[in-house]
Amino acid sequence: MWKSAAAAAATGTKTSALSKSHGASRTARGHEERRPRCALHKNGRRAGAGHDAAAIGETKSVDAARCFVVGDNASGNITHHLARRYARDPSTFANVSLADLIAIQPIYASEERTPAELRLVGAPPMTKTPLSSCPWHLAGGKGEEGPLAGGEGEEGELADGEGEEQVPACRDLEPYIHRIADGDSSPLLTGKPVTSLSLSSGTTQGKPKFLPFTDELLETTLQIFQTSYAFRNCEYPIGRGKALQFIYGSKQVVTKGGILATTATTNLYRRARYKEGMKDIQSQCCSPDEVVFGPDFNQSLYCHLLCGLIYSDEVHQVFSPFAHSLVHAFQTFEEVWEDLCADIRGGVLSEKVTVPSIREAVTKILKPNPELADLIYKKCTGLSNWYDVIPALWPNAKYVYGIMTGSMEPYLKKLRHYAGHLPLISADYGASEGWVGANINPTLPPEQVTYAVLPQTGYFEFIRLEKPEGEEAENSASIHYIESEPVGLTEVEVGKIYEVVITTFGGLYRYRLGDIVKVAGFHNSTPELRFICRRSLVLSINIDKNTEKDLQLAVEEAAKLLDAEKLEIVDFTSFVEKSSDPGRYVIFWELSSDAREDVLRSCANCLDLAFVDAGYTGSRKIRAIGPLELRILKKGTFKEILDHFLSLGGAVSQFKAPRFVSPLNVKVLQILSRNTTRSYFSTAYGL
C-alpha cells in the first residue's frame, strides 16, 4: 500500500526526511542549522528505485524514529500523500516514524486542469498556467496519474468530484491525538496544552476514539444550550424549578501521558462552570452528583426516578442526551414503580441501592411521605399500558427533551407513548467532536427539526453532494454522491445537500463529520440545517450500498406488518454475513412479545424488498447476494449489549445501539448469536 520514498527518487524529485531531536525546531531553506538527509541516502549514497523507505532505518546518523518528510514544488505533492498514508496506517512503514510533514511551495496538480484551476487562468498567481505545469511533468512525466496526482484520495476516497481539496477524516488526525494521550505537550493541534480527552461512543466498531476536550469547547457547549433555551423558553416558558435528567457519568481513566480521558458528557458534568450554566437556564438536575457519577448505572437510574418523584411538583422538563435513554428509563419505571412507592412511603431507600455514596446522598432528601406514595400508586394503576405516564406523574412538565434525530428516530413512537400530549423537542446538533447548531424552532416535531449554525462555535465548511443521474431517492443514504469543492457558511444554497466539515477549538482541523445535511433555509445570515443521515456505509457485499437510513426505512416498512398483531420492535441491528457464498444481509430484531411464524416470514420478505438500492436489487436478482435473513432475539438482548458497553467504561447517556455490527466487534456478535431464538430467510426473489 505504501509507495517508497525511493519512488520519488526514481522520478528525479527532491524529497528528503529530516531527523528530529527533542526541542529541535523545524528546518527550512536558508536556516543555518542543517539536518542529515536520510530518506534518499544510504551509507552516503543516493537511494535508487531498488531501495525502499526502510533504508531510513539503516542510516546511523539519524534517529529513524523521529523524522520529517520534506518536499518542495511537485515533490510536495508526493510527500503530502506519503504523510497521509503514514497517518492512515503507520504499521505499514516498519522502520520509520514520521514526526511531521514540511511542504515547501507544494504543487498539487494533474495532467488535466480542474475546474477550480481553469477559473484562475490569467489571474495572479496563475498568469502562466502552462509554465506552472512544467515541474509536475518533470516529476511525473506526461500522462502520470493515479493516487499521487490531482489531489485525489486513495482508492477514490474523496471523490467523484474533480479536484476537491483534501479534507481530513478522523483517521488522519488519530496519530496526533495519540501523541497527546502519550504525553506530547507540544502544540500539535491546539496552542494551549490539552489536559482532557473525550471518548466517542464506539458502539459500532466496539472501539471508542480519543478526541481533545478544551475549556473553549465547554464554553461553546454553554453557548449552544443557552441559545436553544432562549428560543425554547419563548414557546414553552418555565419558571424556577428542576429538570428530571437521566444523565450519567462514566469511568475516568488517565492515559500513559497523564491526560484524563472520559466521555464528552462526563467532561461537561464534572465541571463547576457547566453546573453554573445549567442553573442559569433552569436546568438543575433533581438528583445529587453522587447519583450522576455513581459507579453502578442501574442504581443511578433507580435513584434518578426516585429523586424525580420526590420533586415531582418542581419538575418543568424531562431530559436525557438521547431518546434511547429516555425510553429505557421509563421501561425500567414500569418494572420498579412499586418499589419506588414503598421507598417514598417509608422514607427508607431500597436495599437494591448498595453504593455507599449514593445511599448517603439520596437518604438526605428522602423523607416519609405516605400521601405522595398513595398518589403515585393511584396514578400508575389508572394508566392504560403506561400511556401518558410522564405528564401524569410530573404535572408541571412542559416538554420532553433530548436528541431524537438520526439513529434515535426509531424510539420516537415509544417515547410519544410515554409523553402523551407533551411535546417532544429534539436537542441541539453536535457530536463528541464539537457542536454545529442549535434548535431554534422548538415547535417542529423531531422528524422535521432544523438547526441554526452558530458561527462563533467553530469554522464551518460544506462539501456539496450531488446525485448522479438516475438516483432520485430524496432521503436515501445509499447514493454514491458526486462531491464539489467545500464552500463557506454563507455560500450554501437552500434545498441542496452537503457534508459538514468543521474546524474546532479542540484542534480538529477541516474535519469531516460524515453527516449529510440539507439546507432548509436561513435564520438571518446563518443556514438552518436538517439532518438527513450518516454517510458511512453500513451494509455492502457486492456493488450494493445501504446505510443506517436505508436500514431504518426498511425496518419501518416491515414493522407495519407487526402493527396488526399489536407487536413492537424493541430494537434492531444488522450484520453482513460473508462466510457463505454468496454473502447476505442479516437483520436482528428484539420484539415486545412472540409473533406468529407466518408473520415473521412475511417480515423477512418485506425487509428484503424494502432495500431499493439498485446495486442491491440487481445483485439479488442475479444471486450475487443471498436471501436476507431475519433473526429473532431473546428479550433483554439489547440490555445485555448496553451492559457490555458500560463495562468498557461508556456512559448510558452516550449509548447508541449499533445499527450495524462490524466483524471486529466480536463481543457484540457473540451476544447476538447466543441470544438468537429463530431465523427466517427471505423468499422474495425466489429460492
N, C-alpha and C positions, 0 to 999 in steps of 0.2 A: 504493500500500500504506500510505503514511503518511496519518494524519489531521493536518491542520494545527493549529497552536496556535490559529489563529483559529476553528476549530470549537468550541473551548472558549469563546471569547469570544461566539460566537453563542448559546450556551446560557445566558449570563449568569453563568458561573462565574468564580471568582477564580484565574486562572492567570498565572504570570509566570516569566520566566527571568532569572537574575541573572548579571552578568558576574563573572568570577573573574580576579584578578591573582595573580602569584606571591606565595606566602606569605600570602595572604588566607585568613582562616578563614570557615567557613560562616556565613551570616547568618540570624538567626532573629527572630521577633517580639520587640519590646522592645529589641533591640540598638541602641545609639546609631548605629553605622555603617550608612548606607543605601547600597544599590546601585541603579543605574538599572534600571528595569524595561524589558525590551526585547521580549519575545515578543508582547505585546499593544499595543505602541506603535510608531508610525511617524511620525517628524517631530513628536513631541509629541502625536499623536492616537491614540485607541484604535483598534486594527485591527478592521475588521469582517469578516464572513464572506467577503468577496471577496479578502482578503489571506491569503496563506499564510505558513508559518513562515519562508520565505526572506526575509520582511521584516526578520527579525533582522539579516540581513547588511547591510541598508541603514541600520541605526542607527549613527550615527557616535560616539555617546557610550559605546559598549561594545565590548569585544573579542568578536566573534561566534564566535571560535574556542575560547572558554573560557566556557561558560555553564552555569549551573544551571537546572534546570526545577523550579518550586515550585508546589505546590498544597495547599490545605487543605480539610478536610471532603470533600464529594462530588467536588470537582475533584482531590483527591488520588488518586482512582481513575483519572481521566483522565490525569493526568501520569505515574502509575505505568505505564500502558500505553504512553504516549508514549515513556518512557525505555526500556521493554522493546523496542519496535520499533527505537529508535535503536541499542540494543546488538546487536540481531539483524542489522541492515544499515545502518550509518552512511551508506553511499554514497547512499541514497535521500533524505537530507536534505542537500541540496547545500551550503548556505552557512553551516551551523551545526555546531559541535562541542560536544556536551553533556559537561560535566565530571562531573556527578552529579545525583542526584535528592534533593530535600528534600521529604519528605511530612509535612505538619503535620496530625496527627489525621485521617488519611485514612479515608474511608468506602468500603468495598468492598461493594457491595450490588446488588440487582436487584429487579425487580418482585415476584418470588416469593421467599419466605423459604426458605433452605436448611435441611436437617435440623439442621445444627450451630447455626444461629441459633434455630430453633424450640426446641431443647433449653434455650436460655438465656433464654427469655421468662420474665420475672418475677424473674430473678436479676440482681444487680448486675453490670455497669452497664447491663443491658438491661431495666430495670424498666418503661420506657416505650417499648416496641418501636415502636408506630405513630408516636410522635413522632420517633424516631430516623430514620424513613424520609423525613421532610419534606425535609431537604437534598438527598437523592437525587432526589426527584420534582421539586424546584425546578431541579436541574441538568439532568436528563434528560427530564423530562416523563413523563406517565403512559404506561406501556407501553414505555418506551425499553429495548430490549435490544440484543444484539449484542456485538462484541468488547470494548467498554468496560464491559459490565455483568456483574455477578456473579462477577468474578474468574476468568473462563474464559480460557484461552489462545487465541491466534489460530487460526482455522480448526479449532476444536475440539481443539486440540493436547493439552490435559490431560484432556480428557475426556469420558468417558462418565459420570463420576460427577457428582454435584451439589455445587457449592460447594467444590471442592477448594482447598486452599491453594496459592499459587503456589510452585512448586519449580523452580529454575533448571536449565536444561540447559547443556551445555558452551558453546554459542554465547553465552549470556547473560554469561558471565564472560570471554570472549575479549578484549573491549576493554580490560579492566583488566590482564589478563596481558600484552597487547601494550604497554601503557603501561609496565609494569615492565621489559619487554625493551628498551624505548626509553630507559630511564634514569630513570623517575619513581621516586624513593626514598621518597615519602610512603607512609604506612601504608594502602595501597589494600586489601590482602587480609589482611596479617599485621602484627602490632605491630612486629616487627623487619624490617629491610630484607631482601628476597630476594636472595641472592647467587648462586644456581644455578637453572637451569631444566632440567626434564626434557622430552624429546621423546617423544611417543607413537609407536607403530609406524607408523601411517599407511598400512598395507598395503592397505586397501580403497579409500580415496579417492586414494591416491597423495600425500597431503599430511599430514605429521605436525603435531600441535598442541603448543604450549608448555604446560607445567604447572609450578607452583612446586615447588622441592625445598628442604627446610629440614633443619636438624640434628635437629629433632623427628621428622621423617619417617624419618631414619636410625635413631633410637632405637626408633621404632615397628617398623621392619623387624627389628631385632635381637630385640625382644620376641616378635614372631610366630615367628621362626626358633627362638629358644630354647624357646618353649613347645611347638612341634610336635616339636622334637628330644627333649624330655623324655619325651613320650608314645611317640615312635618308639623311643627307646633302651630303654624298658621291654620292648617286644616283640622288638626286634632289637638287642640290646646290641652295641656296638662299643667296642674298646679304643683305644689310641693308634694312630693311623695317618693315612692320607691319603685324599683324595677325588679320583677321576678326574672332573674337572669340565670340561665343554665350555662355557666361558664366554669372552666376547669383549667387549673394549671397542669403542667406536665413535669416530668423529671428534668432536672437541670444537671448537665454534665460539664466538666471542664476539659477542654481539648489539651493535646500534648503541649501546645504553646501557651496554656493558661487562659484561654478565652472561654467565657461562659457561653454555652450553647443550649438552646431550648426552643420550643415552638414560638412563632411570632406572637401569638396571643399571650403566652406566658411572659414574654419580654415586655408586653404592654402592661399586663395586670400587676406585675411586681413593682412598677414604678409609681412613686408618690405623685408625680406630675400627672399621670394618667387618671388617678383617683380624683384629684382636684378637678380635672377637666370634666369628669363624669358627673360630679356634683353640680357643676355649672349648668349642665343640660338636663338636670333632674333624672339622672340615670344611676342613682346609687343602688347598689345591689342589696337585696334583703338579707343575704347570707354574710356572715363574717368571713374574713380572709382565710381562716383555718379550714373552712369548708371548700372554698375555691381552690386552695393549694393542698388539699388533703391527698394522701398517697393512695387512697382506695376510691376509685371512681364511683362504684355502686353506693358506698356510704355517703359520698359527697352529693350524689343525686338525691338520695333519700332525704338528706338534710336541706337541700335546696327546696324541695317540695314542702318540707315541714316549716321552714322559715317563711316561705311564701304564704302558707296558710295562716301562720301566726300574724303576719302583717297584711292579711288579705284585703282589708279596707283601705290600705295605703298604696296598694299596687296600682300603678297607672299604665304600665306596659309590660308585656311579656317578651323576653328576648333570648335568643341564642345565636351564635355566629352563623350556624347552618340550620336549614329546615329539618334536616335529618335528626339533629339532636333534640329539637323541639318535639318531633313525633315520638322519638324514643323516650323522652321524659314522661309524656302522658300515657304511653303504653305501659310504662313502669307504674305510673299512678294507678292504673286500673288494677294492678296486682297488689299494691301496698296501701291503698287508701284506708282500709280498716285499721291497720297498724298505726297509721298517722293519726287517725281519730283517737285511738287509745292513748297515744303519747300526749296529745293535747288535753284529753280529759283528765289524765292523772298527773300531768306535769313531769313525767319521767320519760327520759329518752329510751327508745328501744334498745334491747341488748344486741341487736344486729350491728349497732354502731360501736365499734371497738377501738377505733383510733383515739388515743387519749386527748390529743389536741382538739379534735373535732367535738368529742363529748364535752369537754370543758367549755368550749366556746358556745355551743348550742344550748347547753344546760343553763347558761346565764340568761338566756332570753326565753326559755321555755318555762311557763308557769301553768298551774292547773286552770283549765278553762272549760268546764263541762258544757256551758252554753254554746261556745263556738264548736265544740266537738259534735254536739247534737245537731247543730245547723248544717255542718258539713255532711254528717251522716244522712240527714233528711234530703239534702240536695242530691247527693250521689245516688241514693236509692230511687230518686224520682226521675233520673235521666234515662233516656232511651238509647241504649247502646253507646253511651258516653257522648252523644251528640250535644254540642253547646257547653261542654264541661268548663271551658275557660271563663266565659262570662258568668256562668252560674256561680263559680267559686270565687272569682275576682270581679265583683260587680262594677268596680270603678276603672277597670282596664279599658283603654281606648283603642288599642290595636296590638297585633302580634307582629314582631319584627325580627328579621334575620335574612340571610342570603337565600333566595328562593329561585334563582335562575340556573341555567345550565344543568348540571347533574343533580341539582336539588328539585327540579320540576316534578319528578315522579312522586315526591312526597306531598305535593300540594293538596291532592284530593283528601288524604287522611288528615292533614293539618286543618283544612277547611271544616272537616267533620268536627274536630275538637273546638275550633274557634267559633263556629256558628255564624252569627251576624257580624262578629268583629272583623274589621278589615285586616288583610294580610299585606304588610308593606315590606317590599324587598330592600334589604340593606345595601350599602354602598358597594361600588365596583372596585375590587382590588384583589391582591394576591399576596403571598408571602414576600414576593419581590418588591411590591410597592402598590400605591393607590393610583387609580385612574380617574374616577369620577364619583360624584355624589348624586343620590336620588333626590331630585328637586321637584318631582311630580308624584308625591306620595299617594294620590288618589288613584293612580293607574294600577290595575291588577298586576301581579308579578309577571305574567306572561307578556305584558306589553310595556314593562318598565323601561325607562331610558335614564341615562346617567350623563350629567353635565361634567365635562372635563374641567378640573381645576388647574389652570396653567401654572400656578405657583408651587404645585406639589412635585414637579419634575419637568423634564423636557420631553415632549411627545412628537412622534412621527408616525406616519401611517403608510403602509405598503398597499397600494391599490390592487385589488384582486378582481380579475375579470373572468367571466365564464367562457370557456371555449364554445364554439358553435355546436349546438345540439344539446348542451347542458342547460336545462331550463328550470330545474327544481329550485324554488326560491330559498328554501332553508336547508338544502342538502349540504352536508359537510363532505360528501364523497367527491365533490367536484375537484378536478385537478386544475386549480386556478392558474391563470397567467398573471404574473406579477409585473408591476411597474415600479419605477423608482420611488422611494419614500417621499412623501410630501409633509409639509408642516401642519400645525394645528388649524390654521385659518384657511388652508388650501384644500381641505376635503370638500367633497360635494355631497349634497343631500341625496339620499337614495342609493349611494354607492357603498360597496363592501370593501373593508380594509382589514389588514392585520396590524395590531397595535405594537409599536416599538417605543420603549421608554428608556430614558436616562434618569437615574435616581440619585438622591442624596446619599444613598447607601453604596454608591460605587458601581452600579450596573450601568454600563455604557452602551447605548444603542442596542438594548436587549429585546429580543423578540419574545413577546409573551406567549405567542401561539394561540391567541384568541382572535376569532373572526367577529367583527362588529359591523353594524350598518349605521350610517349616519342618518338619524331620524329627523334632525333639524338643528337649529342653533338657539342657544339662550344668550341673548346679546351677541357677542362675537365668539363664544366658545361652543364647540359642537356638542350635541346630545347624541349619545351612542346607545344603540340597542344591541345587547349581547346576542350573538347568533349561536355560536358553538365553539368548542375547542377544535383546532385544526389538526391536531395529531391523529395519525391513523391508528385505528384500534383493530379492525378486522380486515385481513388481507391474506389471500392464499395464492392467487394467480394474478390476474390483472384487475381484480376487484378492489375497491377502496371504499370502506364503510367506517364511519367514526361514531363517536358517542351519540351524536344527534340522530344519526341514521338508526342506531340500535334502539334508542329511546322511542323513536317513531314506530319502529317495528313492534316493540313490546306493547306500546299503547294500542296499536291496531289489534293485536292478538288478545289483549286484555278485555276487549269488548265482548268476546265470546264468554268471558267469565262473569260478566255483569248479570246475565240472566240466571246464573247459578248462585248469585249473591256471594261471590268469592272475590278476594282481593290478592294482588301480588304484593307481598310484604317487601320484597326487594329482589334484585336480579343482577346478574353479571354475565360475562361471556368469556370464551376461550377459543383459540384456533387450534384444532386437533390436526397435527401434521404427521403423526406417527403412522397413520394409514394412508393409502394411496387410492383415490385422491383424498386430499385433506377436506375438512368440513368445519362449519361453524357449530359451536356448542353453546347453547343458551341455558343458564341455570336460573330456576325460579324457586323462591320460597313462597308458599301460599298460606293464606289465613286458615284454611281447612282443606280437607281432602276433596278432590274433584274426580268426576267420572272419567273412565278410560277414553270414551269416545270424544269427550270434550277436549281432553289433553292432546289427542291425536289431531283434532281439528286445529288446536292452537299451534302445534308443530308445523302444520301445513301453512297456516296463516303467517307465521313468522318467516318462513322460507320465502313466501310470495311478497312479503312486505319490504324486503330488501330490493329496491328498484334500480340500484346502480347498474348501468349497462354492462360493466365488467363482470358483475356477479351473475346477472340473469343469463348472459351469454355463456359464461363458464358452466353454469348449472345445466343449460340445455345440451351442451356437448360433453357433459360429465367430467369436466376438468375440475369441478368442485363437487364433493359428495353431498348427499342429503343432509340437511340441517338436523341436528339432534337437540331435543329439549329434555333437560334433566330436572327432575323434581327433587327438592332438598327437604330434609327434616326441618321441623320448626326449631328456631333458635340457631340455625346455621350462621346467619349474618351477625348474630350476637357473639358467636364464637370467633368470627373474623374480627369483630370490634375488639374483643378481649385480646386477641393476638396483637393487634395494632397497639393497644395500650401497653402490652408487655414490652414493646420495643421502645417505650418512652414517649409515645404520642399522647395527645390530649383529645378527649372525645369531642370537644367543641371544634376540633380541626378535622375530624374524621369524615371522609367521603368514601362511601362504599365503592370499590373499584368496579367500573363498568366493563373493563377488560382486564383479564389476569394474564400477565406476561409469563412465559415459560420459566423465567428467572425467579418468579415469586413462588417458590416451591412449597412453602408452608401453607399458603392460602389454597393452592391447588390440592394439597393433601386434605385440608379441611373440607373442601368441596367434594372431593372424591369419596371420602368415608361417610359423608352425610347424604349422598345421593340414594334415593329410595326407588325411583322409577325413571325409565328412559323411553323416549318416543322419537322415531325417525320420520322425517317428512316424506310424503309420497306425492308432493305437489308437482314434481317434474317427472313422475313415473318412477318405478322401482329401479 
